Amino acid sequence: MNPDQQLSSLLREWKEVPETTSAFRRDVWGKIDARRRVSRTEGWFSLLAVPRFAIAASAIAVFAGMVAGNLQARSAGEALYLRSVDPLSLHTHGR
């Protein structure tokens, strides 16, 4: 008899059925639920692994930074101009 036939006959003879409790089932389903929650949050971050999405996200971040920097520089430039035209504006505007 070859080893495969021996194993098959042993498996056919095996009648042991493990007992499962409600705590076991609850723990298993809890782990499955936790894994599902983690995979949902990782789904968004895994998009950055795709070069197309990573490049798009980087371009959006750079563009947003440029817009914010431009607005900040414009505000600072207006304050400098106001100071150059009206020296008393330092006292009235707190700058």
N, CA, C and O atoms as CSV, one atom per row, in Angstrom:
chain,resi,resn,atom,element,x,y,z
A,1,MET,N,N,0.849,-1.173,0.000
A,1,MET,CA,C,0.000,0.000,0.000
A,1,MET,C,C,0.900,1.243,0.000
A,1,MET,O,O,1.824,1.336,0.808
A,2,ASN,N,N,0.636,2.191,-0.896
A,2,ASN,CA,C,1.475,3.388,-0.962
A,2,ASN,C,C,1.025,4.412,0.100
A,2,ASN,O,O,-0.070,4.293,0.649
A,3,PRO,N,N,1.863,5.403,0.382
A,3,PRO,CA,C,1.552,6.373,1.442
A,3,PRO,C,C,0.251,7.148,1.213
A,3,PRO,O,O,-0.442,7.486,2.173
A,4,ASP,N,N,-0.082,7.428,-0.035
A,4,ASP,CA,C,-1.324,8.154,-0.305
A,4,ASP,C,C,-2.547,7.316,0.075
A,4,ASP,O,O,-3.520,7.842,0.616
A,5,GLN,N,N,-2.493,6.026,-0.205
A,5,GLN,CA,C,-3.609,5.145,0.146
A,5,GLN,C,C,-3.714,4.994,1.656
A,5,GLN,O,O,-4.817,4.932,2.199
A,6,GLN,N,N,-2.573,4.934,2.336
A,6,GLN,CA,C,-2.584,4.832,3.794
A,6,GLN,C,C,-3.210,6.078,4.413
A,6,GLN,O,O,-4.018,5.988,5.338
A,7,LEU,N,N,-2.832,7.227,3.897
A,7,LEU,CA,C,-3.383,8.470,4.422
A,7,LEU,C,C,-4.882,8.555,4.155
A,7,LEU,O,O,-5.649,8.967,5.025
A,8,SER,N,N,-5.289,8.174,2.979
A,8,SER,CA,C,-6.717,8.205,2.637
A,8,SER,C,C,-7.516,7.293,3.555
A,8,SER,O,O,-8.596,7.670,4.010
A,9,SER,N,N,-7.010,6.116,3.830
A,9,SER,CA,C,-7.744,5.200,4.711
A,9,SER,C,C,-7.783,5.733,6.142
A,9,SER,O,O,-8.800,5.598,6.822
A,10,LEU,N,N,-6.693,6.332,6.602
A,10,LEU,CA,C,-6.702,6.933,7.935
A,10,LEU,C,C,-7.713,8.073,8.031
A,10,LEU,O,O,-8.420,8.191,9.031
A,11,LEU,N,N,-7.785,8.900,7.013
A,11,LEU,CA,C,-8.736,10.008,7.025
A,11,LEU,C,C,-10.180,9.518,6.980
A,11,LEU,O,O,-11.058,10.134,7.584
A,12,ARG,N,N,-10.430,8.452,6.294
A,12,ARG,CA,C,-11.785,7.886,6.257
A,12,ARG,C,C,-12.192,7.334,7.623
A,12,ARG,O,O,-13.361,7.415,7.999
A,13,GLU,N,N,-11.247,6.779,8.358
A,13,GLU,CA,C,-11.537,6.205,9.668
A,13,GLU,C,C,-11.681,7.263,10.754
A,13,GLU,O,O,-12.260,6.988,11.805
A,14,TRP,N,N,-11.180,8.435,10.526
A,14,TRP,CA,C,-11.172,9.475,11.564
A,14,TRP,C,C,-12.575,10.012,11.770
A,14,TRP,O,O,-13.214,10.474,10.825
A,15,LYS,N,N,-13.054,9.953,13.002
A,15,LYS,CA,C,-14.417,10.363,13.320
A,15,LYS,C,C,-14.467,11.487,14.350
A,15,LYS,O,O,-15.560,11.858,14.777
A,16,GLU,N,N,-13.361,12.028,14.755
A,16,GLU,CA,C,-13.311,13.063,15.783
A,16,GLU,C,C,-13.897,14.373,15.244
A,16,GLU,O,O,-13.496,14.858,14.186
A,17,VAL,N,N,-14.844,14.927,15.983
A,17,VAL,CA,C,-15.443,16.216,15.632
A,17,VAL,C,C,-15.184,17.155,16.799
A,17,VAL,O,O,-15.688,16.913,17.895
A,18,PRO,N,N,-14.427,18.201,16.603
A,18,PRO,CA,C,-14.132,19.123,17.710
A,18,PRO,C,C,-15.374,19.888,18.138
A,18,PRO,O,O,-16.223,20.238,17.319
A,19,GLU,N,N,-15.458,20.137,19.427
A,19,GLU,CA,C,-16.591,20.914,19.946
A,19,GLU,C,C,-16.316,22.397,19.738
A,19,GLU,O,O,-15.203,22.882,19.939
A,20,THR,N,N,-17.357,23.089,19.333
A,20,THR,CA,C,-17.234,24.535,19.201
A,20,THR,C,C,-18.230,25.178,20.155
A,20,THR,O,O,-19.388,24.767,20.241
A,21,THR,N,N,-17.768,26.173,20.854
A,21,THR,CA,C,-18.631,26.876,21.798
A,21,THR,C,C,-19.069,28.195,21.175
A,21,THR,O,O,-18.541,28.625,20.149
A,22,SER,N,N,-20.035,28.818,21.814
A,22,SER,CA,C,-20.490,30.112,21.303
A,22,SER,C,C,-19.384,31.163,21.435
A,22,SER,O,O,-19.310,32.086,20.624
A,23,ALA,N,N,-18.530,31.029,22.446
A,23,ALA,CA,C,-17.425,31.977,22.602
A,23,ALA,C,C,-16.443,31.838,21.444
A,23,ALA,O,O,-15.914,32.833,20.948
A,24,PHE,N,N,-16.204,30.607,21.019
A,24,PHE,CA,C,-15.304,30.381,19.890
A,24,PHE,C,C,-15.858,31.046,18.634
A,24,PHE,O,O,-15.140,31.750,17.924
A,25,ARG,N,N,-17.135,30.816,18.371
A,25,ARG,CA,C,-17.756,31.414,17.187
A,25,ARG,C,C,-17.743,32.937,17.276
A,25,ARG,O,O,-17.462,33.615,16.288
A,26,ARG,N,N,-18.045,33.475,18.450
A,26,ARG,CA,C,-18.048,34.920,18.636
A,26,ARG,C,C,-16.654,35.495,18.390
A,26,ARG,O,O,-16.516,36.541,17.755
A,27,ASP,N,N,-15.623,34.816,18.888
A,27,ASP,CA,C,-14.248,35.287,18.687
A,27,ASP,C,C,-13.855,35.250,17.214
A,27,ASP,O,O,-13.214,36.172,16.710
A,28,VAL,N,N,-14.245,34.174,16.529
A,28,VAL,CA,C,-13.912,34.060,15.111
A,28,VAL,C,C,-14.586,35.176,14.322
A,28,VAL,O,O,-13.940,35.830,13.504
A,29,TRP,N,N,-15.882,35.402,14.558
A,29,TRP,CA,C,-16.588,36.447,13.820
A,29,TRP,C,C,-16.085,37.833,14.212
A,29,TRP,O,O,-16.090,38.749,13.389
A,30,GLY,N,N,-15.653,37.993,15.451
A,30,GLY,CA,C,-15.057,39.269,15.866
A,30,GLY,C,C,-13.770,39.551,15.115
A,30,GLY,O,O,-13.524,40.683,14.699
A,31,LYS,N,N,-12.942,38.519,14.938
A,31,LYS,CA,C,-11.697,38.689,14.178
A,31,LYS,C,C,-11.982,38.988,12.714
A,31,LYS,O,O,-11.305,39.813,12.102
A,32,ILE,N,N,-12.975,38.325,12.159
A,32,ILE,CA,C,-13.338,38.581,10.759
A,32,ILE,C,C,-13.822,40.007,10.602
A,32,ILE,O,O,-13.440,40.687,9.650
A,33,ASP,N,N,-14.665,40.479,11.527
A,33,ASP,CA,C,-15.176,41.845,11.466
A,33,ASP,C,C,-14.053,42.865,11.610
A,33,ASP,O,O,-14.028,43.873,10.904
A,34,ALA,N,N,-13.123,42.600,12.526
A,34,ALA,CA,C,-11.989,43.515,12.709
A,34,ALA,C,C,-11.143,43.574,11.447
A,34,ALA,O,O,-10.685,44.650,11.060
A,35,ARG,N,N,-10.931,42.441,10.804
A,35,ARG,CA,C,-10.141,42.400,9.572
A,35,ARG,C,C,-10.840,43.184,8.463
A,35,ARG,O,O,-10.187,43.869,7.675
A,36,ARG,N,N,-12.177,43.082,8.404
A,36,ARG,CA,C,-12.924,43.835,7.380
A,36,ARG,C,C,-12.774,45.330,7.597
A,36,ARG,O,O,-12.586,46.081,6.640
A,37,ARG,N,N,-12.857,45.775,8.866
A,37,ARG,CA,C,-12.720,47.209,9.159
A,37,ARG,C,C,-11.341,47.713,8.775
A,37,ARG,O,O,-11.215,48.809,8.228
A,38,VAL,N,N,-10.308,46.935,9.050
A,38,VAL,CA,C,-8.942,47.337,8.704
A,38,VAL,C,C,-8.786,47.398,7.193
A,38,VAL,O,O,-8.168,48.328,6.675
A,39,SER,N,N,-9.333,46.428,6.482
A,39,SER,CA,C,-9.172,46.411,5.029
A,39,SER,C,C,-9.893,47.584,4.383
A,39,SER,O,O,-9.450,48.069,3.342
A,40,ARG,N,N,-10.996,48.059,4.969
A,40,ARG,CA,C,-11.681,49.235,4.413
A,40,ARG,C,C,-10.819,50.474,4.536
A,40,ARG,O,O,-10.736,51.258,3.590
A,41,THR,N,N,-10.170,50.674,5.681
A,41,THR,CA,C,-9.345,51.872,5.853
A,41,THR,C,C,-8.067,51.773,5.043
A,41,THR,O,O,-7.569,52.789,4.557
A,42,GLU,N,N,-7.529,50.586,4.887
A,42,GLU,CA,C,-6.324,50.422,4.090
A,42,GLU,C,C,-6.623,50.588,2.611
A,42,GLU,O,O,-5.717,50.859,1.823
A,43,GLY,N,N,-7.873,50.431,2.229
A,43,GLY,CA,C,-8.246,50.544,0.826
A,43,GLY,C,C,-7.901,51.896,0.244
A,43,GLY,O,O,-7.394,51.975,-0.875
A,44,TRP,N,N,-8.166,52.960,0.980
A,44,TRP,CA,C,-7.860,54.304,0.487
A,44,TRP,C,C,-6.359,54.521,0.386
A,44,TRP,O,O,-5.876,55.116,-0.578
A,45,PHE,N,N,-5.622,54.039,1.378
A,45,PHE,CA,C,-4.175,54.228,1.347
A,45,PHE,C,C,-3.509,53.343,0.297
A,45,PHE,O,O,-2.455,53.690,-0.236
A,46,SER,N,N,-4.112,52.224,0.009
A,46,SER,CA,C,-3.523,51.337,-0.994
A,46,SER,C,C,-3.629,51.943,-2.393
A,46,SER,O,O,-2.888,51.548,-3.294
A,47,LEU,N,N,-4.542,52.897,-2.583
A,47,LEU,CA,C,-4.627,53.569,-3.877
A,47,LEU,C,C,-3.343,54.328,-4.195
A,47,LEU,O,O,-2.981,54.488,-5.360
A,48,LEU,N,N,-2.652,54.797,-3.144
A,48,LEU,CA,C,-1.411,55.533,-3.368
A,48,LEU,C,C,-0.292,54.635,-3.884
A,48,LEU,O,O,0.732,55.124,-4.360
A,49,ALA,N,N,-0.486,53.332,-3.789
A,49,ALA,CA,C,0.514,52.398,-4.327
A,49,ALA,C,C,0.427,52.331,-5.849
A,49,ALA,O,O,1.370,51.900,-6.512
A,50,VAL,N,N,-0.713,52.761,-6.399
A,50,VAL,CA,C,-0.871,52.787,-7.853
A,50,VAL,C,C,-0.257,54.092,-8.360
A,50,VAL,O,O,-0.689,55.169,-7.949
A,51,PRO,N,N,0.735,54.020,-9.238
A,51,PRO,CA,C,1.444,55.237,-9.661
A,51,PRO,C,C,0.529,56.335,-10.190
A,51,PRO,O,O,0.771,57.513,-9.927
A,52,ARG,N,N,-0.502,55.981,-10.920
A,52,ARG,CA,C,-1.405,56.975,-11.485
A,52,ARG,C,C,-2.067,57.796,-10.377
A,52,ARG,O,O,-2.145,59.021,-10.473
A,53,PHE,N,N,-2.539,57.128,-9.333
A,53,PHE,CA,C,-3.202,57.822,-8.237
A,53,PHE,C,C,-2.202,58.585,-7.370
A,53,PHE,O,O,-2.513,59.662,-6.863
A,54,ALA,N,N,-1.016,58.032,-7.203
A,54,ALA,CA,C,0.005,58.708,-6.407
A,54,ALA,C,C,0.437,60.006,-7.084
A,54,ALA,O,O,0.623,61.024,-6.417
A,55,ILE,N,N,0.595,59.973,-8.395
A,55,ILE,CA,C,0.983,61.179,-9.130
A,55,ILE,C,C,-0.138,62.210,-9.062
A,55,ILE,O,O,0.124,63.397,-8.870
A,56,ALA,N,N,-1.375,61.769,-9.217
A,56,ALA,CA,C,-2.504,62.698,-9.149
A,56,ALA,C,C,-2.603,63.331,-7.760
A,56,ALA,O,O,-2.824,64.537,-7.649
A,57,ALA,N,N,-2.442,62.534,-6.703
A,57,ALA,CA,C,-2.504,63.073,-5.340
A,57,ALA,C,C,-1.366,64.055,-5.093
A,57,ALA,O,O,-1.561,65.081,-4.442
A,58,SER,N,N,-0.190,63.750,-5.605
A,58,SER,CA,C,0.948,64.667,-5.453
A,58,SER,C,C,0.700,65.970,-6.196
A,58,SER,O,O,0.997,67.044,-5.672
A,59,ALA,N,N,0.168,65.896,-7.394
A,59,ALA,CA,C,-0.122,67.104,-8.177
A,59,ALA,C,C,-1.162,67.965,-7.476
A,59,ALA,O,O,-1.034,69.189,-7.449
A,60,ILE,N,N,-2.179,67.347,-6.914
A,60,ILE,CA,C,-3.206,68.102,-6.193
A,60,ILE,C,C,-2.605,68.764,-4.963
A,60,ILE,O,O,-2.918,69.918,-4.667
A,61,ALA,N,N,-1.747,68.051,-4.245
A,61,ALA,CA,C,-1.117,68.620,-3.042
A,61,ALA,C,C,-0.211,69.799,-3.404
A,61,ALA,O,O,-0.211,70.815,-2.709
A,62,VAL,N,N,0.562,69.669,-4.490
A,62,VAL,CA,C,1.439,70.763,-4.916
A,62,VAL,C,C,0.609,71.963,-5.351
A,62,VAL,O,O,0.933,73.097,-4.998
A,63,PHE,N,N,-0.447,71.730,-6.106
A,63,PHE,CA,C,-1.306,72.828,-6.560
A,63,PHE,C,C,-1.960,73.539,-5.368
A,63,PHE,O,O,-2.003,74.769,-5.323
A,64,ALA,N,N,-2.466,72.763,-4.409
A,64,ALA,CA,C,-3.077,73.375,-3.215
A,64,ALA,C,C,-2.052,74.186,-2.436
A,64,ALA,O,O,-2.374,75.258,-1.924
A,65,GLY,N,N,-0.825,73.692,-2.340
A,65,GLY,CA,C,0.232,74.438,-1.656
A,65,GLY,C,C,0.582,75.722,-2.375
A,65,GLY,O,O,0.834,76.745,-1.737
A,66,MET,N,N,0.600,75.679,-3.707
A,66,MET,CA,C,0.889,76.890,-4.473
A,66,MET,C,C,-0.212,77.936,-4.295
A,66,MET,O,O,0.076,79.123,-4.148
A,67,VAL,N,N,-1.453,77.501,-4.308
A,67,VAL,CA,C,-2.569,78.432,-4.122
A,67,VAL,C,C,-2.512,79.053,-2.732
A,67,VAL,O,O,-2.665,80.265,-2.584
A,68,ALA,N,N,-2.295,78.231,-1.721
A,68,ALA,CA,C,-2.223,78.748,-0.348
A,68,ALA,C,C,-1.040,79.702,-0.194
A,68,ALA,O,O,-1.166,80.741,0.453
A,69,GLY,N,N,0.099,79.362,-0.778
A,69,GLY,CA,C,1.268,80.239,-0.708
A,69,GLY,C,C,1.038,81.550,-1.431
A,69,GLY,O,O,1.456,82.607,-0.957
A,70,ASN,N,N,0.376,81.487,-2.575
A,70,ASN,CA,C,0.075,82.702,-3.339
A,70,ASN,C,C,-0.858,83.620,-2.550
A,70,ASN,O,O,-0.653,84.833,-2.506
A,71,LEU,N,N,-1.867,83.045,-1.938
A,71,LEU,CA,C,-2.790,83.858,-1.133
A,71,LEU,C,C,-2.056,84.499,0.046
A,71,LEU,O,O,-2.289,85.665,0.367
A,72,GLN,N,N,-1.182,83.746,0.679
A,72,GLN,CA,C,-0.412,84.282,1.810
A,72,GLN,C,C,0.521,85.384,1.350
A,72,GLN,O,O,0.626,86.416,2.013
A,73,ALA,N,N,1.200,85.192,0.234
A,73,ALA,CA,C,2.131,86.205,-0.281
A,73,ALA,C,C,1.382,87.456,-0.708
A,73,ALA,O,O,1.861,88.570,-0.492
A,74,ARG,N,N,0.220,87.286,-1.309
A,74,ARG,CA,C,-0.579,88.430,-1.728
A,74,ARG,C,C,-0.999,89.245,-0.520
A,74,ARG,O,O,-0.943,90.474,-0.549
A,75,SER,N,N,-1.417,88.577,0.533
A,75,SER,CA,C,-1.828,89.269,1.760
A,75,SER,C,C,-0.647,90.027,2.363
A,75,SER,O,O,-0.797,91.173,2.787
A,76,ALA,N,N,0.532,89.389,2.403
A,76,ALA,CA,C,1.713,90.043,2.956
A,76,ALA,C,C,2.148,91.209,2.063
A,76,ALA,O,O,2.585,92.241,2.572
A,77,GLY,N,N,2.034,91.057,0.739
A,77,GLY,CA,C,2.386,92.126,-0.189
A,77,GLY,C,C,1.476,93.330,-0.037
A,77,GLY,O,O,1.933,94.471,-0.115
A,78,GLU,N,N,0.202,93.087,0.177
A,78,GLU,CA,C,-0.730,94.201,0.378
A,78,GLU,C,C,-0.395,94.950,1.652
A,78,GLU,O,O,-0.492,96.176,1.678
A,79,ALA,N,N,-0.010,94.261,2.699
A,79,ALA,CA,C,0.347,94.917,3.953
A,79,ALA,C,C,1.612,95.757,3.775
A,79,ALA,O,O,1.705,96.865,4.303
A,80,LEU,N,N,2.582,95.229,3.034
A,80,LEU,CA,C,3.810,95.995,2.784
A,80,LEU,C,C,3.518,97.254,1.972
A,80,LEU,O,O,4.074,98.317,2.248
A,81,TYR,N,N,2.658,97.136,0.983
A,81,TYR,CA,C,2.298,98.303,0.179
A,81,TYR,C,C,1.593,99.340,1.038
A,81,TYR,O,O,1.881,100.532,0.935
A,82,LEU,N,N,0.678,98.896,1.881
A,82,LEU,CA,C,-0.050,99.824,2.744
A,82,LEU,C,C,0.909,100.546,3.678
A,82,LEU,O,O,0.746,101.743,3.918
A,83,ARG,N,N,1.897,99.852,4.205
A,83,ARG,CA,C,2.891,100.491,5.075
A,83,ARG,C,C,3.721,101.522,4.302
A,83,ARG,O,O,4.055,102.578,4.839
A,84,SER,N,N,4.049,101.217,3.054
A,84,SER,CA,C,4.870,102.151,2.279
A,84,SER,C,C,4.091,103.414,1.912
A,84,SER,O,O,4.685,104.488,1.814
A,85,VAL,N,N,2.801,103.312,1.710
A,85,VAL,CA,C,1.980,104.452,1.339
A,85,VAL,C,C,1.582,105.253,2.564
A,85,VAL,O,O,1.616,106.483,2.541
A,86,ASP,N,N,1.202,104.560,3.639
A,86,ASP,CA,C,0.704,105.232,4.841
A,86,ASP,C,C,1.488,104.747,6.046
A,86,ASP,O,O,1.156,103.707,6.614
A,87,PRO,N,N,2.533,105.482,6.456
A,87,PRO,CA,C,3.343,105.035,7.590
A,87,PRO,C,C,2.546,104.920,8.887
A,87,PRO,O,O,2.939,104.175,9.786
A,88,LEU,N,N,1.451,105.633,8.997
A,88,LEU,CA,C,0.654,105.558,10.226
A,88,LEU,C,C,-0.156,104.266,10.285
A,88,LEU,O,O,-0.732,103.942,11.324
A,89,SER,N,N,-0.202,103.539,9.194
A,89,SER,CA,C,-0.964,102.293,9.191
A,89,SER,C,C,-0.355,101.262,10.135
A,89,SER,O,O,-1.030,100.313,10.532
A,90,LEU,N,N,0.912,101.439,10.496
A,90,LEU,CA,C,1.533,100.531,11.447
A,90,LEU,C,C,0.810,100.573,12.779
A,90,LEU,O,O,0.658,99.552,13.449
A,91,HIS,N,N,0.362,101.768,13.159
A,91,HIS,CA,C,-0.308,101.917,14.443
A,91,HIS,C,C,-1.779,101.555,14.371
A,91,HIS,O,O,-2.341,101.075,15.356
A,92,THR,N,N,-2.410,101.771,13.238
A,92,THR,CA,C,-3.853,101.525,13.140
A,92,THR,C,C,-4.166,100.059,12.837
A,92,THR,O,O,-5.220,99.562,13.233
A,93,HIS,N,N,-3.284,99.376,12.155
A,93,HIS,CA,C,-3.569,97.985,11.789
A,93,HIS,C,C,-2.764,96.973,12.599
A,93,HIS,O,O,-2.911,95.767,12.401
A,94,GLY,N,N,-1.934,97.439,13.488
A,94,GLY,CA,C,-1.183,96.534,14.336
A,94,GLY,C,C,-0.050,95.824,13.641
A,94,GLY,O,O,0.431,94.815,14.157
A,95,ARG,N,N,0.400,96.294,12.504
A,95,ARG,CA,C,1.504,95.637,11.787
A,95,ARG,C,C,2.661,96.543,11.651
A,95,ARG,O,O,3.680,96.161,11.076
